[in-house]
């Protein structure tokens, strides 16, 4: 049986002290989950004397979680509408219906449907004295069209340092997820963190978004292919 969020929040300091990896799983985003994630990030960064990253890392974690939850709920919506998300004609039809019908109330309902079907988003916080990694996994794959669009947004975002400037230049062809990707990369750049430490990895059965935050010069990125201290 899941513990109440109040009990979980009260245990955050001890949890952070005793672990180097914390995993949170959910099928929907709500205020309680937001507060719990903020509490975890705050405690981890405070314990490593890197409080200045709290706002940035919370914004990034929230953005990636919401994107993952929306992607999962969209897949369930397609299933319920009898549409094949991998079929181009069905995809175009389904996206229009999804955009037209979906609301906050439906998001709550589809959160429950995802939970019932074992569809979820998992946040993993992995940290040590040299750095921290946040990994957000949703256990549904991304379709090729959306993956190509995400890669294009990541590439384009490298040339911007201001989210408002990115939005104005791309307002005609930037959906919510694309704007979120740009936001993450610009936030990292503005904190002096290499935006290449933000990655989206696709698998046949899941999609993984990963952000690494170095605390010291000794941090070795997982991206390097070497065995990092966090691995």
C-alpha positions in Angstrom: 0.0 0.0 0.0 1.3 3.4 -1.0 2.3 5.8 1.8 0.5 9.1 2.2 2.5 12.0 0.7 2.7 13.7 4.1 4.6 10.7 5.5 6.8 10.5 2.4 7.7 14.2 2.7 8.5 13.9 6.4 11.0 11.1 5.5 12.8 13.0 2.8 15.9 14.1 4.9 16.6 10.6 6.2 16.0 9.1 2.7 18.5 11.5 1.1 21.1 10.8 3.8 20.8 7.0 3.5 20.5 6.6 -0.3 22.4 7.7 -3.4 19.5 6.8 -5.7 15.8 7.7 -5.2 13.0 6.5 -7.6 9.5 8.0 -7.8 6.8 6.6 -10.1 3.4 8.1 -11.1 0.8 8.0 -13.8 -0.3 11.6 -13.4 1.0 15.0 -12.2 -0.7 16.7 -9.3 0.3 19.2 -6.6 1.3 16.5 -4.1 3.8 15.0 -6.5 5.1 18.4 -7.4 5.7 19.2 -3.7 7.4 15.9 -3.1 9.7 16.2 -6.1 10.6 19.8 -5.0 11.3 18.5 -1.5 13.6 15.8 -2.8 15.6 18.1 -5.1 15.9 20.8 -2.4 17.2 18.3 0.2 19.6 16.6 -2.2 21.1 19.9 -3.4 21.2 21.4 0.1 23.1 18.3 1.3 25.7 18.9 -1.5 25.8 22.6 -1.0 24.5 23.4 -4.5 21.2 25.2 -3.5 21.5 27.5 -6.5 20.4 24.7 -8.8 17.1 24.0 -7.0 14.8 26.2 -9.2 16.4 25.1 -12.4 16.4 21.4 -11.6 12.8 21.5 -10.3 11.6 23.2 -13.5 13.4 20.7 -15.6 12.2 17.7 -13.6 8.6 19.0 -13.7 8.8 19.7 -17.5 10.1 16.3 -18.3 7.6 14.6 -16.1 4.7 16.4 -17.6 5.9 15.7 -21.1 6.2 12.0 -20.3 2.8 11.8 -18.7 1.2 13.6 -21.6 2.9 11.2 -24.0 1.6 8.2 -22.1 -2.0 9.6 -21.8 -2.0 10.4 -25.5 -1.2 6.8 -26.3 -4.0 5.6 -24.1 -6.3 8.1 -25.7 -5.4 6.7 -29.1 -6.2 3.2 -27.9 -9.5 4.2 -26.5 -10.4 5.9 -29.8 -9.5 2.8 -31.7 -6.6 4.6 -33.6 -3.2 3.2 -34.4 -0.6 5.9 -33.3 2.0 4.3 -35.7 -0.3 4.8 -38.7 0.2 8.3 -40.3 -3.4 8.8 -41.2 -4.6 7.7 -37.8 -1.9 9.8 -36.1 -3.1 13.0 -37.9 -6.7 12.3 -37.0 -5.9 11.3 -33.4 -3.8 14.4 -32.7 -6.6 16.7 -33.9 -9.1 14.9 -31.7 -6.7 14.8 -28.8 -6.1 18.5 -29.0 -9.8 19.3 -29.4 -11.1 17.1 -26.6 -8.4 17.0 -23.9 -8.8 19.0 -20.7 -7.5 19.1 -17.1 -10.5 17.0 -16.1 -9.7 14.4 -18.8 -6.0 14.4 -17.7 -7.1 13.3 -14.3 -9.3 10.5 -15.8 -6.6 9.4 -18.2 -4.1 9.4 -15.3 -6.3 6.7 -13.7 -6.6 4.8 -16.9 -2.8 4.8 -17.3 -2.4 3.6 -13.7 -4.9 0.7 -14.4 -3.0 -0.3 -17.5 0.5 -0.1 -15.9 1.5 3.0 -17.9 3.7 5.3 -15.9 6.5 7.8 -15.7 9.5 7.1 -13.4 11.8 9.8 -12.0 15.2 8.6 -10.8 17.5 10.9 -8.8 21.0 9.7 -8.6 23.6 11.8 -6.8 27.1 11.9 -5.3 29.6 14.5 -4.2 30.6 15.2 -7.8 27.3 15.5 -9.5 23.6 14.6 -9.9 21.6 12.9 -12.6 17.8 13.2 -13.1 16.3 10.5 -15.4 12.7 10.6 -16.4 11.4 7.4 -18.1 8.0 6.8 -19.5 7.3 3.2 -20.4 5.9 3.9 -23.8 8.1 4.4 -27.0 8.1 7.7 -28.9 7.0 7.4 -32.5 9.5 8.3 -35.2 7.8 11.5 -36.3 7.8 12.9 -32.8 11.4 11.8 -32.2 12.5 13.6 -35.4 10.7 16.8 -34.2 12.3 16.6 -30.8 15.8 16.2 -32.2 15.2 19.2 -34.5 14.1 21.3 -31.5 17.2 20.2 -29.5 19.5 21.2 -32.3 17.8 24.5 -32.9 17.8 25.4 -29.2 21.6 25.3 -29.0 21.6 28.7 -30.7 19.5 30.5 -28.1 20.1 31.9 -24.7 16.6 33.3 -24.1 13.3 31.4 -24.1 11.3 34.4 -25.2 13.6 34.8 -28.2 13.2 31.1 -29.1 9.4 31.4 -28.9 9.2 34.5 -31.0 11.3 32.9 -33.7 9.4 29.6 -33.6 5.9 30.6 -32.6 4.3 29.2 -35.7 5.8 25.7 -35.4 6.5 25.1 -31.7 4.2 22.8 -29.7 4.4 22.5 -25.9 7.0 19.7 -25.9 9.2 21.6 -28.3 9.1 24.7 -26.1 9.8 22.6 -23.1 13.0 21.2 -24.7 14.2 24.7 -25.5 13.5 25.8 -22.0 15.5 23.0 -20.5 18.5 23.6 -22.7 18.4 27.4 -22.2 18.2 27.0 -18.4 21.2 24.8 -18.4 23.2 27.2 -20.6 22.3 30.1 -18.4 23.7 28.2 -15.3 26.9 27.5 -17.2 26.1 23.8 -17.7 26.8 22.1 -21.0 23.4 21.5 -22.7 24.8 18.4 -24.2 24.3 16.9 -20.7 20.6 16.8 -21.6 19.7 13.7 -23.6 16.7 11.9 -24.9 17.2 8.2 -25.4 14.6 6.1 -27.3 14.1 2.4 -26.9 11.5 0.0 -28.4 9.5 0.0 -25.2 10.3 3.3 -23.4 11.6 6.8 -23.7 14.3 8.2 -21.4 15.1 11.8 -20.8 18.3 12.5 -18.8 19.9 15.6 -17.3 23.3 15.6 -15.6 24.4 18.4 -13.3 28.2 18.4 -12.4 29.0 19.7 -8.9 32.8 19.5 -9.3 35.3 19.2 -12.1 35.8 15.6 -11.2 32.4 14.6 -12.4 32.5 12.2 -15.4 29.4 12.3 -17.6 27.6 9.0 -18.4 27.4 10.3 -21.9 31.2 9.9 -22.3 30.8 6.2 -22.4 33.1 5.8 -19.4 32.1 4.3 -16.0 31.0 7.4 -14.2 30.9 7.6 -10.4 27.2 7.8 -10.5 26.9 4.6 -12.6 
